Amino acid sequence: MALRTPQQYVESLRDGRVVYLMGKRVPDVTQDPILQICIKWMAMDYVMQQDPKYQDLVTDLNEQGERVSFVFKAQKTRDDLMRLREIVKLWGRVCFGKPSGAKFVGKDGLNAVTVVAPRVDRAMGTHYADNVESYRRFLQENDASLALAMTDVKGDRSLAPSKQKPHQDYYVHIVEERKDGIVVRGAKAHISEAPLSNELIVVPCRAMKEDDKDYAVSFGVPANAKGLSFISAEPEMKEPGNFFDYPLSASVYINDAMVIFDDVFIPNERIFLKGEWKFAGHIAHMFGNFHRLSAETYKAVELELLAGAAALMAEYNNVEHVAHIREKLTWLANYAEATEVLGRAACEHCALETESGLVYPNPMIANIAKLYFADNWHQGTKYLQDIAGGIVATAPAAADYYNPETHDYIEKYLGGKEGIPTEHRLRLIKFIRDLGSSYEDVITLHAEGSLAAQRLSIHALAEFDRYKAAAKRAARINDGSHDPIYSQLPEFPPAI
Ligand SMILES: Cc1cc2nc3c(=O)[nH]c(=O)nc-3n(C[C@H](O)[C@H](O)[C@H](O)COP(=O)(O)OP(=O)(O)OC[C@H]3O[C@@H](n4cnc5c(N)ncnc54)[C@H](O)[C@@H]3O)c2cc1C
């Protein structure tokens, strides 16, 4: 099939999948007005693949000479990574800061198992690399939308998967082995766009010990597999089509759903890990490495929106030149550009995984970038809300603006600087409310891993021996230790 049209993607969702939304099973996901928000957002991937203006960027020829989605090819050079950044940036700019999700997270899971499967095969004599390659071909040929299901529901966070109480299903695990495959049970949480994807790639979310070997499992599964069901995330916005009051949340609903695996059968050829517990952490770690590129690229785009909304509101209220407003706008511009530069630097200084030949962003820079943008988001929205004023929380609804009885009052009293239409100011106020929602707060903080995860990585990667050698040299501590950089430097101050 190779490249699909948006219509083909939408049609493919009529496959008997089990999706719940706000208390009801949805008989046909393509007909539900709230799920359609997610579908249309995901469909932008297919729209851009068909558009001659973008096709050369977002698609490429595979080894068989078929035109496929570029993101389903394995990225092997720095230029590939820079191109991937351009694609994510484009998706993000088109979709108001949230890159179209048809393959956005899934591609990083696919790359993670591409790297780890040969390691497992070499150590354990398995054949997972062949399964991964076949799956990659399947995804390319069917131009499938692919979600990534990593985060288990986890239960008691202090207990290992196999030690959970009162049940053992807080992490997805193997409950039965058959000749032709395995049966899995458990649940994953916050799985972006999963209910509207064709496929899910399932990976472990942490390192495992031997007792947890049944939880060391990875596979690809179609969204309509028997036993699989999706409980949609409650949408923040309940009025589809109301782009005035909900400019962002009526346009993008990522549906980060709970995915239930109620004894789902996975055939052997779709399995990428089955009990080789030493490698569970490898997959989780490699997913993080690949996914940093996606996170940092789109977040820099979203920060353009944050800084832009603040600057526009300052202009509409005519306070652009006030000292404390300028200071906050400067901070927001710095925040956006620093995130962009860090994300780009991570790709320019990319790491090579020698066995698979895949490249991924420099882990140290990528973790710094992720920690930087996530840790500062609330400061950014605080500045935005400060500049915008209390009206962000108290503005009347679009219906009041359009009601002839109240329109003129709103038009007259909610104006800003002379010459700025009240409607523009009101629309911006609504956008600022959407941008400062608790959904935006939490996705920035937690999606792609909590702050503690980045801090752990940065601490593990930090070259403390080099830092110590620098300090020892300046403090003139000679304890006989050797550092490849600092021990070779000329004496300072010079003996002249
Ligand atoms: C909008 C959104 C979209 C997402 N999309 C996806 C997706 O598509 N696919 C996917 O797989 N995941 C997805 N995630 C999940 C995301 O990766 C997790 O939210 C994140 O890893 C944090 O896990 P958690 O939510 O279970 O929080 P928790 O693990 O409960 O963490 C809460 C706090 O407790 C701390 N903590 C937890 N356990 C321990 C421990 N043992 N020791 C010390 N501290 C601990 C954490 O550091 C954190 O500070 C998404 C999340 C969000 C919010």
The ligand as a Gaussian input file, in Angstrom:
#p B3LYP/6-31G(d) Opt

LIG

0 1
 C        0.255000      13.885000      28.540000
 C        1.139000      12.699000      28.699000
 C        1.421000      11.900000      27.601000
 C        2.178000      10.746000      27.751000
 N        2.383000       9.916000      26.666000
 C        2.950000       8.697000      26.857000
 C        3.019000       7.749000      25.785000
 O        2.606000       8.027000      24.661000
 N        3.545000       6.519000      26.042000
 C        4.012000       6.171000      27.267000
 O        4.468000       5.049000      27.428000
 N        3.985000       7.060000      28.304000
 C        3.457000       8.301000      28.126000
 N        3.403000       9.197000      29.167000
 C        3.863000       8.758000      30.473000
 C        5.078000       9.491000      31.032000
 O        6.254000       8.963000      30.493000
 C        4.967000       9.325000      32.571000
 O        3.918000      10.172000      32.997000
 C        6.229000       9.641000      33.306000
 O        7.227000       8.699000      33.002000
 C        5.977000       9.630000      34.816000
 O        5.393000       8.425000      35.217000
 P        4.023000       8.438000      36.030000
 O        3.074000       9.354000      35.365000
 O        3.605000       7.037000      36.248000
 O        4.363000       9.132000      37.396000
 P        5.009000       8.460000      38.674000
 O        5.955000       7.381000      38.257000
 O        3.955000       8.113000      39.640000
 O        5.885000       9.651000      39.217000
 C        5.391000      10.641000      40.120000
 C        6.565000      11.127000      40.960000
 O        7.048000      10.055000      41.785000
 C        8.440000       9.849000      41.545000
 N        8.680000       8.391000      41.641000
 C        7.934000       7.406000      41.096000
 N        8.451000       6.200000      41.397000
 C        9.541000       6.428000      42.134000
 C       10.511000       5.587000      42.758000
 N       10.443000       4.259000      42.686000
 N       11.525000       6.178000      43.417000
 C       11.612000       7.530000      43.500000
 N       10.721000       8.373000      42.937000
 C        9.698000       7.838000      42.279000
 C        8.700000      10.407000      40.146000
 O       10.054000      10.772000      39.948000
 C        7.765000      11.603000      40.137000
 O        8.375000      12.684000      40.791000
 C        2.697000      10.393000      29.020000
 C        2.458000      11.236000      30.109000
 C        1.696000      12.373000      29.966000
 C        1.438000      13.235000      31.171000

